[in-house]
Amino acid sequence: MVVMVEVQVNSSNTMSFEERAKQVLQQFRGAFAEVVDALPGLITRPHELSKSLKIDMKLAWKIMKVAHGSDLFAAAQHIPGSLGIKVFLKAAARQSVPAPRIRAVEAAVGQFERLIEVHAGDRATLEMMLASYGGGDRRQADLAQQKAAFTAQSYIWGVQARTQLKVDFLHPATEKGRLDIATLRGFVGLRRIRPNVPWVIARARVIDDDGKLRSPSIRKPLDPTEDDADGITSAPLLREFCSKPLPRFRRIVGPHGFLEDELAEGEVGNTGAITCITGDVAYNAASYYRAEHNRYAALAVLMRTPCEALLFDLFVHEDLFGSIEPELAVYSELAGGPPIPPIEGRERDRLDTWEQVEYLGKGPSVVHTPHVPRHAEMIRYTLDKLGWDSERFDVYRVQMQFPIIPTSVLMMHELPEAPQFTAEHAENGGN
């Protein structure tokens, strides 16, 4: 017997964490399932188990998740605590479940506690470690952690928002081979948790993939305003779609060549909550052909504000690229320095994400959303201001719940090659 124990210990020490966790969780699943199967009648749903054992519905739900859940690693978060397991086993004994099956559950509990002790130190840490191996159920675990992070970061930074909005419009420029970029940025339900917290609500710049600014562009407000009395240029607010009274901003030049719109200090909580949307346009802002230093059209949202949702829309004029399938990429910005781009060499910073780019269709009529009031009306207003035909834009969308900060969220696709013009081509008028 002593030799067998030594063999088991040595064997477990040579296992990877994933292998050992899988072994322990399979033991737990089998032990729970054996007890459920030993109960009278056919039990396949939590309410049936609750009725059979006369136990709390929530406890019955957890037991069934462990016994019959499709995701072995995700099931760990549903394993009841010691008190819940005692209640379950006592109720099972009253239903004449054989003692060996009850002891098997107790043995599985011991192995699970040993797994916690050796590999994690506490159960919360173990559940986070196991979540990375989970399948479909991992998404719920991820969302729960992101929601908890939103709450903590709101307290730490002293600010939060219901929705962060970014809308980019790409339109052929007057200069051949280049495009105009119009952008809406802002927040719905932005409020301070602490008083007198200044906050940057928007940053903007246009650079190539390698992070260099080769063709500086001037961003013009969609709704021109006069400078403030103190001489500081105001943020380019879309006043029609902001809360009243209008929030006060300062436009400053920040690090790494960003233009920054900083919200001035104000009241806390709901009485100080604001909706603020800015809009500007850069004409002849970038090339829409591939170059040695510029392979992607990559539109980015810099996530620096704790928010419940991100709504990121991209409008691409039908004459620019033809049919495209933009890709979503989320990059950690914990390393500091200038945010994305450059993209090359940043794969280690790329985060897994469940969300994808969704093609909505054409024109403003497809953009309605509960996240942003009057969103379709705001899109029409913007395109009318620019004099661009709203029905000639393909619309792509990314939505994220409790987005991670600090990150850069990108919608990107490869740029087309520039056309090769031969002498014969030129003689034919380029046709």
N, C-alpha and C positions, 0 to 999 in steps of 0.2 A: 504493500500500500504506500509506503514511504517513497519507493522508487517511482510509482505512478504519479504521485504528487510532484516529484522533482521533474519528471518528464513534461508534465502539463505546464509547470512554471517556465521551464526552459523554452518550451514550444511557443508559449505566449510572448516571451521576450523577443523571439525572432520574427514575430508577426508585425506587419505594418499596422498603424493605427486603424486604417480602413478595414483591414482583414479582421482584426480583433473586434472592432465595433460591429461589423457584420455578423460575426459569430455570436456575440452576446445578444444582439437584437433579434437574431433568428431564434435563439433559445427563448427569449422573452415572448416573441410572437407565438411560438409553438406551445409554450406553457399556458398562455392566456387562452389560446384557441382550444386546447384540450379541456380546460375547465368549462368554457362556454358550450362545447359539444356534449359534455356530460350532463348538462341540465335537461330536464324534461321538455319535450316539445321541440319544434324547429325555431331556432333563434338566429335571425339574420340582420335584425335592425336594433338600434339602441333602445327604442321604446319597449321592444319585446324583452330585452335583457333587464331593463328597469322594472318592468312588471313582474318578471319571473323571480328576481332576487329582492324586490322591494327596496331598491336603492335609488339614489338621486339620479335624475336623467343625465346630468352633466357627467357624472362618474361613469354611467353606462356608456355614454358616447365615447369617452376616452378609451375605455376598455375595448370597445368594438373597433376603434381606430387602430389600436395596437394589434388586436387579434386578426383583423381582416383588411387593414389598410394596404393600399397598393404600393406605397413608397416606404421601404424598410427604414431608411435613415430618417425620413421626416416623422415616422411614428414615434421616435424617441421623445419628441416634445409633448406627446400625449400620454406618456407613461404616468400614471397617477403617483402622488406622493405616498409616503409610508402609511399615513392615516387612511387614505383612500383605498390602498391595497388591503389593509387589515379589514376594512368594512366589506370589501368585495369577497375576501376569502372566508370571513365568518358567515356571510350570506350564502356563499356556495356550499359550505359545510352543512348548513341547515337544510340544504336541498339534496343532501346525501351524495355530494360529489366525492369520489374516492380520495382518500388521504394522500396517496402518491401524487395525484395531479395537483393538489394544493401545495405539497412540499416542492414540487417542480417549480411553481411560481415563486416560492420563497427562495429557492436556489438561484433562480434567474435574477431576483432582486439583489441578491448578494453579489453576483457577477457584474451587474450594472453599477452598483455602488463602487466596486473595485475598479471598473473602467473609468469612472469619474475621478477616483483618487489618483490613479496612475497617470492618466493622460490630460486631465483638465484642472482638477482641484476643486471645481464647483460645477453644479449642474448647468447653470446658465452658459458657462463657457463651453461645456461639452455640446450643448445643443447648437451653439454657433458653429463649432467644428464639424458637427454632423451635417449641418445644413448644406455645406459645400458639396456633399456627396449625394444630396437628394435629387429627385427627379421632378415631376410635375408639381408636387406639393411644396417645393422649395420656394416657389413664387410668393406664396402666402407668408412664409417665414421671412423672406427678404422684405416684403412690404411692411410687416410688423416692425422690423428693425429700423427701416427708413422712417416710419411714423414716429418711433421713439426718438430717433435722431433729430427729427424736425422739432419735437417738443423741447429737447435739451438745447439745441442750437438757438431756438427762439429766446430762451432764457439767457444763454451766454452772450449773444450778440445784441439782445434787446430790441429785436424787430422781427416781424413775420408778415407773410402775405397769403391771401387765399390763392391767387394765381399770378404767375409770372408769364408775360406775353412777349413773344417775338414774332414778327411777320416780315419776311423779306420778299421784295418784288424784283425780278430780273427782267430787263427790257432792252431790246437792241438800242444802241446809242447812235448818235448822228455820225460818229467817227467809225468807219468800217472796221469790223473785227473786234469792237469793244461793246460793253454793255453798261447800262445805267442800273444803279442799285438804290431802291427806295426801301426804307426800313421803319417799322413801327416797333417801339419797345415800351415796356411799362409793367405796372402791377395793378391788380384789382384787389381791394381790401388790404392795402398795406397799412400796418399799424405798429406803433412802438410799444414795447413791453416796459421799457424804462424811459424816463424823461430825458430830453436834450440829447438824443442820439442822432447825429448826422449820418446820412446813408447815401452811398452812390447807387443810383437806380439804373444807370445805363453807361456803358463804355462802347466806343466805336472806333474802328480803324479798318483800312483795306490794305492787305499786304499779300505777297506771294506765298507759295507753299513753304519756302525756305525761311520765312519770317522777315524778309527784307521788303522795305517800302521803296518801290521803283518809280511809281507814277502817282505822286501825291494827288489826292482828289479833295475838292472842297465840298463839304456837306451843307446843303441849303435846307432850311426849315420848310416844311409843307405849309405851316401857318406862320408867316413872318411876324415877329413882335419887336417892340422897342426894347433896348437894354434897360435894366433896372436903374433906379435912381442912383445907386451906389457905383454904377459904371460896369457892373459885372454882367456879362451876356447871359440872358436867361436860357433855360433849357427849351428846346423847340416843341412846346406842348401842343397837342391837338386839343384845344380848349373845349371844343364841343363835346368831347368824350372823357373829360376829366371831372372829378368831383368839384363841387363849389363850396366855399371859396377856393380858387385855384391854389394848389400847393406852391410854395416858394422853392426855387432851385438856384444853384450856382453852377455855371458851366466852366470847368477848369481843364487845363491840360495836365493829365496825370502821367505816371511812369509808363515807359515802353511805347510812347507815342499815342496813347489813348486820349480821346476827348471824353471827359467824364461829366455826367449830370448828377450833382450832389443835392439831395434833399436837405433843406435847412431844418433846424431843430423845431420841435413842436410838441403837442399834447400826446398823452399816452392813451392806449385802449381804444374802444369803439368811437368815442367822441372825437378822437384825433385821426381816425382811419381815413385814408384817401384812396382814390383811384386816379392814377396818373399815367397818361399815354403820351409819348413823344413821337414825332415823325419827321424824318428828313430824307433827302435824296442826294446822291452823289452821281453826277453825270460823267460819262466816259470813264467810269471808275476802274474798270478792269478789262483785260482781254478775255474773250470767250473761246480762244483757241489754246491748245496745249503748247507749252514751251519747256525748255530745259529746266527751268526753275519753277514751273507752274503747271502741275499735272491735273489738279483737282479744282472743281468748283466746290468750295467748302464753306457753308454758311454756319456760323457758330453762335451759341448762346452761352454766355458766361454765368454760371450758377454760383452766386455768392450770397443769396438771400434765402433764409428758410421759408419755404412755401409749400402749400398743400398740393399744388399742381403746376405743371409747366404746359403751356400751349404754344407750339412752335409751328407756324405755317410758312410754306414756301410757295410763291407764285412765280411760275416760269412761263415767259411768253412763248407761244407755240413756234415762232420763227427762229428761236435761238438754237436749241439742241435736238429738236425732234423728240422721239420717244426715249425717256430716261427712267432709270430705277434708282433713285437716291438711296444711299445706305446711311443708317444711323450709327454713329460712333460716340461713345462717352469716354472722356479721358480725365483721370485724376489730375488735380492741380496742387496736390500736397507738396510737391517738390519746389514750388515757388517759381520765380522767374516769369518771363512773359508767357501768357497762356497760348494755347494752340492758335495758329501754326507756329513753328514747323510741325508737320505730322511725322515725317520720317524719323525713325529712332525712338518713337514714343510708344511702341507696342507694349512695353512692360507697364505703362500707365493706363492702358485701355482696360476699361471695366466691362464685365459681363452685364448685359441688360436684356430684359424680356421684351421690351417695347420694340416696335418696328415702324418704319415709315409707311404711312397709309396714303394711297392715291384717292383723293376725294372726287375728282371730276374737274369741270371747268366753271370758272366764274364765281362771284360772291355768293350765289344762292346755295352753294354746298358747304358753307363754313359755319353755319349756326352751331352754337355750343353753349351749354350752361355755365361754362367757366368764365366767359367774357360777355357781359351784357352788350347788346347792340353791335355784335361783332360784324355781322354782314353789312350793316349800315355803315360802320366805320371803314370797311374795305371799299365799299362803293364811293364813299366820301374821298378817300385817299386817291383812288384811281381817277375820279373826276378831276381832282386837283391837279393831277399829273397830266391829264389829257390822254390817258392810255385806255384802250378798249378793254373793258373788264372781262368780256366773254372770250378773249383770246389767250387767257392764262390757264395753264394746268396747275392744279392745286395739290400740294403734298402736305401731310401733317404728321407731327409727332406729339403724343400726349404722354405725360409721365406723372405718376402720383408720388408725392413726397420725394422729389428728385434729390440726389445726393449733392452736397456741397463740401468743398469747392471742386467743381468739375467744369469742363467745357463739353457742351452737347453739340454735335455736328450733324448736319445733313449734307452729304457729299456725293459727288459722282465724277467720273473721269471726264475731262474736257476733250472735245474732238480735235483731231489733227487739223492744222490750217490747210486749206486747199492749195495744191501745187499749180501755179499758173505757167503754162508753156507759151512760147511765142505764138504758136498756132491758135492756142486758146485765147490769147489776147486779141488776135486779129479777128476772131469771131465774136468779139464783144464780150468775152467771158462766159458765153453760153455753151 
